[in-house]
Amino acid sequence: MLRMDLNRRRIIWGRRVAAPQFCRALLAISCIGTLAIAACQRSDDSVTEISVQEQITPQPPRVGPATVVVDLADAAAKPVSRATIMVEADMSHPGMGPVFDSARETAPGSYRTQIDFNMGGDWVVLLHIKLADGRKIERQMDVKGVRSN
Ligand SMILES: [Cu+2]
């Protein structure tokens, strides 16, 4: 009798264990699915129809404030509004923090911000663009030889 009772308990215990494991498996599968979708959205293929034109002034670049203008247009050359653009400026050598600023849309599809090149040398300017529909575009501009006046 005692053994049967133990077996029964084990079965009940087994079921209790099985249920969370099944849930965990489902969770894992749904996470993988989410990651795959996120990866797809991040790929450039889905946003190839968006043209990104960037411009930094003054040219040639020098130490101090610089103006970054980013123009977004769709395949029909129509301005793309309501995007969020984070501008990140980094130097290639270690020991310096990046300079961040978000660009403001000053005309339909035209975004503008100022960044501060606070040291002479080679800079990399990254554009983290998020369109109104959630799609993302990443762009990199190499700004070499910023003059230290
Ligand atoms: Cu530096």
Residues whose N, C-alpha, C, O or C-beta is under 5 A from the ligand:
A	BS01	CU	M91 M96 M119
